[in-house]
Each structure stands twice: as structure tokens, then as C-alpha cells.
Amino acid sequence: MSERIFDLLQPVDQPVFSNAEGSARIADRIEIHRFDHQPSIEGCRVAIFGVNDGRNSGDNEGCAAAPDAIRNWLYRLTPPTRWAPTVDLGDIRAGLDSADTERAVKDLVSELIQMGVIPIVLGGGQDLTYSIYSALESVGRPMNVVSVDSRLDFGGDPELHTSRNYMNRIVLHEPNFLFDYVNIGHQGYLTDPDTLELLERLQFEAIRLGKAHSNHKLVEPTLRDADLASFDLSSIRASDHPASTHAGPNGFSSSQICQLARYAGLSDKMMALGLFEHNPDLDDRGRGGHLAAQVLWHMLDGIFSQTGDYPKCNVDEYTKYLVDLQGKDHEVAFYKSSRSDRWWMDVPIPTSKKNNKDHHHLVPCSYEDYQEAAEGELPDRWWRTYQKLA
């Protein structure tokens, strides 16, 4: 990695935790950028770095101090059973203006993904998601973005770039390489109906908190198909994570948000993750910081547990199921991985869009989607994807 990157980063200023209990701690396993040591990135699986900028988060500016608050708890945790080389690069300082910070984040993320390293960004405001997304442009293919948020961050004054409307910039970004966008966990009383209508017109999706609550396994395929996942920690109910101005009485529980984080890490496609809007100024006895560290731990555990069964494995490793939809003169092919028991379905690319190499598009799905097709109904996930490919 170019040494100039470290010009953007300030070293981690965390104490070396004692290990009196004798068990391993993440602080013992992770390589840390300190004032007297610049870690090597070559061969690393994950690179964590913080961003000390909360200027665009509205009245939650204390989130600029989140990275160290999260590290304070992360380093004390026992590392996941599976472990791969991981570095903590330190923090990007707030620039003279937010545009300077955005450029620094974009440059760093872009270089990391070109090296095959997964960056996990500790914000700061969720508006930094735009910087991460713009860095993915260098990959040169369509991207899927998933956010976990109690609100849909669209609308507002287009001249103001904030955590509440950063999705405007992603949707309008040129060149446009956004294939799909899904938000998980919005709450109806915090959501403008016009925004839901906009998402429908754009063929994007919003999964309401109640639906995600009812069966969290139903959102696993959505996160499995993500290239970028952005977590707003105010999506957690305030009793579990009080450390955000925007935290409310309803939201994900601590165990649910950790499960979602692990699903995100398990995605073989995942290229970058972000954890935003933790405000240490509002934390109660460090409970929010402790939970944020556990969310990050589950992201790492997911990454280190990836099975690599799509799109890397041989088709012989799938069990294929063909479902005829009666009365629709159509059949849907489903594939089940023998490695992970996860499901995919085959969505044909319309004739006008086909090329010589790619005639089908495999979409992550659930066993429930297969059951729905077996009962004669075309799964919504299949139809949404086909419309986007048309």
C-alpha cells in the first residue's frame, strides 16, 4: 500500500489493555497503526478505519468521536474463532470542509478494495456512505447497496448534503452504476409516503421494521446480495443503544442488529461496510459503545466465515430444483448450495439484453421463495430482478 495513504490517517491512541485473564483479546490479534508503527496491508482480509467527522449528521455531531469509543470495547473482546489478518489503520481527520473528508474516504476505500481488502468504516455520520459508494466505481460493474436504517434518507434540500438525504447523491451519481438499493428497518411513522412511492418508481425496495422483526432470515438474501452495507446505529431501539440523537423507543434489538451484521459479513460479494451515527456524548455507561463493538465483531465473524459458494463454486456443487408455475407457462430454476444450504434462483436476462456470455442472473433467495414458487406464485424477488434486467 502506498505510504502516502498514512498521510491521511492519524494513529490509534488507545492503551494496550492488560490481559490478566489469560484469554486472547482482539487487541492481541489485530495489527494497529500507532505513532511508531505503520502496519503492512499486503495479505490482509479486513482493514478498519475511523472517520472523525460528524458535521453532516445534523444534531448528532458527537458521532465524530465514535471510532475510539468503539475501539475501547472492541479491543477487549475475544476474537472470532476464525481469524484472518486484520489491521486498524487509525482515523481520517475531519478536513477543512466535508468535501475534503469525502475525498480522503473515497481514496482510501478505493485503494483498499483494489488490493482485495474489505474496509470497515467507523463513522462519523452516515452521509459518508456516499464516499464509500463512489469509491466502488473503480470496480467497473453494477453495485447493490443495502442500508439498515429507521428512516429513508432521501429528499430535503438538494443543496445540503446530510445524513438524512445522502441517498439523493447515490441515486444521482454519474456514471450510474447502482443496480439495486434496499433499506431494511424503516418505521412507517418516520417515513414520508412520497419517498416510498419514489423507491417503487425506481424499482428499489424498503423492508419495514415489522417485516424484518417477524423473520430476520427473510432479509438474509438481501444482505447476501450486497456489495456495500451501511448501518445507522440509530436503527437500534434506544433501550439497547441510547447513544444517538435519533434513537427511538422502537427499532432492532441488540441481538437482531448483530445477526444482520453477521449476514452482511457472510456475503461473498461484500466489498465495504460502514457503521455510523454512534454518539459517545449520549452514551449511558458505555452500553452503546459496547454494543457497537459487538456489531463490528459480528461483521468480522461473518467475513471470516464466508463459504465462497457463490459465484466461485462449480455448478455441480448445487442441487437444482425446477418449479413449473401452473397457468403461467413458466418455470423457475432454484439452486441450493451443498456448502451452506443457501438458496439462489435463476432470473433469465431478457433477449434484448443478452450477450454471448451471460444469459442468466442468479439471485440470492430463501427457502420461503422456493415454497412460494412451488405453490404457484412468482416470488417478488424474482419479478423485481427481472424488471431491473429488462
Steps between C-alpha positions, in 0.01 A plus 500: 500500500624844416658662802333828409172353621628529855520875447119491511488305825577577860628207708284321753539647846364215711669343802641151483245304701623265768428133448482383858240233424736334255248457218562652158371847422449670165764750612747209493405390147439818303791700359461862602629821345679679784726802502807275483361227273339498155341160434535315170174456310625234257318172557243646738136401485351800681609857569314703762527877507307783664382837372491786752239706319140543609432842349230374266317289757272782612470519876702182550845653445647318800520194273835640381650345816347158435805310365702509823190435710432184299864390507502535878258206516601312185859442606385331823283242323612145433575463126270287282598133479594548137746783449675651200761777493333826600635851550374813671627789290402774742279799419446746218497846652220737411606709200472876469158432356290186454609468136861450618387220732298340222797494265725344764246226573448431130874479429565266792206269429585487130858396566398237754247330274750500213727304734224250577459628857154559650482842670277545805440871556420628848323837474415773541175578325325262262546752219847344466325208327509710184880519514525123537255444216685737265821305568336183363481665157854377435380137501313559176179302550145561631475516880237411761472723808319408822439737790370411845310805619180604675453775241531525122774754435361675194358844435566831672695791359711367208758770569565360849681169536406335827453159659128542439520528121830340391310249283411786263866523404537125456197473271607805295871410488653497152595261360206301635614155611230441765311183405294455816435671831316360804442656841431268792311616807315821413215597733174617346448799731847629409454455126358737239258307272638697204840345567353149493334587170833627366672174595230302323544707184875445514439125549675509836371342819430599861451220754298624795622439855199280579575267209868477595393432860264219405770286337852638475599208274284653227742795470811279482483466118484880471822542697659205318457688173654825631830651385474778758313495831450815707374470859345797679522412869195715574303216339547320833241568771618757753481257792779297336694782335431840659801666338336690215286809478272313261454186712134421569296261715456256211766341284713192472602322819867447581486136392318582175747767390789263572334233287455745214866601531608137474279445195668800338846365573407157363427646154760370255437818299556744787761762413454761775308553824419809704391552860367850567326744738631373834523806729716442812376830650159339548616157611379356829787328684649401164216258418460635147872483428512146632215399267658679202819301562297178506333596171848547352607166651212327319598667172850357542366159597287496185789600273729238647224235463420562134446172314585626152209307347393774261604590242826311543397135529429246229137455397531132596509611863138617475184295515270627226122520542266586211155636587226522236260787562163363399295726277796730439687287244820569688751316714743629760833333574622497859844400621593385849862506611634184659757710687266733685141387424436848357269548203517690170254534214570543132359814338536499119636811337253633240596412142577861406755525782679170449860468390705200402615421852222575744138393448394458862529684829517305828322681782531407868169384642354312794340160538173692541541635144531143376188401694312798356591393146404140578154630594468668161597858587789684338723632784517880527879483506501323161263752343684805638828373359352415159354850469838655580672279241245586231 
